[in-house]
Amino acid sequence: MRIEGNVFLVAGGGSGLGEGSARMLVDRGAKVVVADIDVARGRALASDLGASARFIEANVADEAAGRAAVALAHSAFGALHGMVNAAGVVHGEKIIGKTGMHAMSSFRRMLEVNLVGTFNMVCAAVESMSKAAPGEDGERGVIVNTASVAAFDGQIGQAAYSASKGGVAAMTLPLARDLASVGIRVATIAPGIFDTPLLASTLKQFLPPAPPSLSPGWTPPQPKLPQSIKDEIGKMIPFPPRLGRADEYASLALHIIENRVLNGVVIRLDGALRMQPV
């Protein structure tokens, strides 16, 4: 699918992998709707991207929010051609820990956001895309979902997270098969360890406290890991021995969009990392 001039929805586009994808899409001439639950960051990004972007607050697991994001793409830019599904949360909790058994509420939250949220946004997008006029090879749309290497190499304390991301990986092929008849492709990226605010938030014990608010419209800086911690984590990765970058995820997402034969596949993006138990 051509990127320039086409319209894309980026779920979880306010920061991290989604932000990197939104920026690269706009740089390549696309129109983008950024959907995120973080209003401050989403609005700031859309403002930075200018006339080629719009922001909408969205809980990806909410059906009405998914439909509203798609509707905005049509009202603002006249169509929807593709989506990058990058929204997600992470959680670590042992089945039996120091404070007792794994909470069912945290397990359900992982599934609700990471798995149900992904499926919900897919459904909202393809309902629109399936009605579009077909392009070359009969293509009407393309979906890029986000799993994780934890879907295959889940660590201690990642049962809930791995289950949610494993579901995203597992539904890739049946989604692609379901949607083949209407010319919509589906592929999934399974990132390794990437330098994103989500990673930093999981390692918050290494971060300094957030500064106080300076004004009503103030947006706090995104959490960042100290370089020493990044270097230590990077030693786990065979090559290159560093954390992945959002632009590297975005580059693969855009290649999937452009390469019409990529369909029904889960691609690890991890520098040959295979996660150890801890």
N, C-alpha and C positions, 0 to 999 in steps of 0.2 A: 504494500500500500504506500502510496505517495504521502509524505509528511507535509510538505509545503502546501498551504492553503486548506488543509483539512482540519477537522475539529476533534479534540480529544478531551476526555474526562480523566483527571488524575485524582483517585481516591486516596486520602492520606497525603495530599500534596503540599501540606503546610510546612513540612520539614523533612529532613533525611532523604531517603531514597525517592520519595514522591516529589519533594522539592527539586532534587536534581533532575528528575525526569521532566517536570513542568518547565524548568528553565531551558533544558536542551531542546524540548519540543518547540518552544517559542523562538529560540535561536535559529531553529531550522525552518521557521516560517509558518508554524501551526498556530491555531487558536486553541486556547486551553481553558477549561473550567476546573478550578482547584476546589476540591471538596474536602473539608477537614473539620474535626470537632473543636480544634484550637482556633478560635475566631481571631485572636490578635495576630498570630503568625500567618494565618491564611490570608487575612486582609492585607497585611504588610507585603506578602509575596505578590499578590495580585496587583497591588499598587506599583510595586517595583517592576513588574513585567509589562505594565502599561495597557494599551488598548487591546492587546491580543489575549488578555486574560480576564476572567471573572472569578469571584470567590463565592462559595455558598457554605454555610455551616451545615454539617451533616454527620449524624451518627450512622455509620455504614450498615449497621444491623437493623436499621429502621426502614421499613418498606417505603413509607411516604418520603423520607429523606432521599432515598435512592432515586425515586421517580422525580423529585423536585430538582435534583442535580442534573438529570437528563433533560428535563424541561428547560432548565436554564441554558444548556448548550444550544437547544433549538431556538429559544427566544433571543439569545444574544448573538449567535453565530449561524443559525439556520440549519444546523445538522449535527449529527454525531457519527464519527467514523471509527473511533477507537477509544480504548480505555486502558490505563495503567492502574492496577489495583494494588496500592502500596500501603494501605492502612493496616495497622496491627499493633498489638501490645505483647509484652513479654512478662513472664512471671516464673519465679523459682520457688518450689516448695516440695519437700519430700513427702512421700506417702505416710511415713511415720517419722515425725520430727520431734524436736525437744518440747514443743508445745502441744503435741498430740497428733491426731490424724489430719491428713490433707483436707482442707475445707472444700466442700462441694461448691460453694459460691465462687471460689477462685477458679475451679475447674470449668464451671459453666461460663464464667466471664471469658476465659480463653477461647472456648468454642464459639461463644456469641459474637465476639469481635472478629477473631481471625478466620473462622470457618463460615459461620452464618453470614457475617458481614461481607466476606468475599462473594459468596453465592448470591446474596441479595443484590449487590452492585452489578454482578454479571447479569442477573435476570432483568434488572432495570435497563441496563444498556442494550442488551440484545433484543429486547422488545421493540426498542426504537430502530436499531440497526437493521433488523430483519425486514422492515418496511421500506428501506431505501432502495433506490435503483441500483442494480448490480454494476460493478466496474469490471476491470479486466479479469478474466478467469471466473467471472461471476461473483467476485468478492464484494461483500457488503460491510464487513467490519472485522476488527481484530481486538482481542482481549489479552493483556499481559497480566497474569496474576503473580503473587509473591508468596512463596513458601519459605523454607529455611533448610539449611543442612541438618537442623535438629529433627527434621522429618525422618532422617535416616540414621543420624548419629546422636540421638538425644542423650544428654548428660544426666547425672544424678540431679534430681529436683526438677527435671523438665518433662515429666510425664504429661502434664496438661498442655504445655506449650507444644511439645512434639506431636501430641494427638491432634491439636488444631492445625498445625502446619502439614502434618502427614495427610490430613483430610484434603487440604488444598492441592497437594501433589497428586493424591489418588484420584481426584475428580477431574484432573486435566484431560485425560484421554476420553472419558465418557462425555465430557462437555464438548470437546472437539468433534466427536462423532455425532452427538445430538445436533450440533449446529452446522454440520457440513452441508446439509440440505438447503440451508439459507445463506451459505457463503460466508460464514463467520468463523474465523480461526481463533484458537485458544492455545496459549503456551504459558508456561510457568517458569519463573526464575527462582532458584533456591540459593540465596546468598549465604556466604560464610560469615565471617566477623567483619562488619563494616563500621567505619567511624561515623556514627550517627548520634543524634540526641537520644534515641531509644537505647542504644548501648550504654551511653553515659548515665542515663537514668537508672539502669540496672546495676551500675557500679557507683552509685551516688555516695558511698562511704569515702570515695577518693576525691570528691569534689568539694570546693569551698562553698559556704552558704551563699544563697542568692542575695544580691544587694537589695535594699529596700526600694519600693516604688518611688519614682521621682515625680510622676504626674498621673492624672487619670487615664491618659492615653498611652502610658509607658508600657513597652513590651520588654519583658525580661530577656536577657541573652540566652541563647540555647545552651544547654549544659555541654561542657567539653571536658574530655579526659586530659589530664596532664600527659605530656609527651612521654615521660618515663613509664607510665602505665601502658600507653599505646605500644611502646617499644617492647615491653615485657610480653604483652599479649601477642604481638607480631611474631615472636620467636616460635609460636606454636604452628605457624603457617609455613609450609615448605618453600613455596616461591610464588610471588615475591613475599619476603618475610615482613609483612606489614599489614595493617588493616586495609580493607577495601575502601574505595571512595564512592560517593554517591554518583559522580559522573561516570564511573565505570559500570555501575548498575544501569544508569540511564542509557549509556551507549549500547548495551546489550538489548535493553527494552526497545530502543529505536531500530536496531537491526532486525529484531523479531517483527516489528511493524512492517518494515520494508521488504522482508524476505518471505514471499508468499508460500514457500514450501515448508516453512517452520510451523508446524501444527501438531497439537496433541503431545507435546514433548515437555519434560521437566529438565531444565539446564542448571547444573550446579555452577555457581560462580564463587569459587572459594580458594583459589590458589593451591589446589590439591590437599586442602585441609580435610582430615578425618578426625572428628572430635573424640577425645578421650573421655572416659567415664566422668572425670572431674576436671 
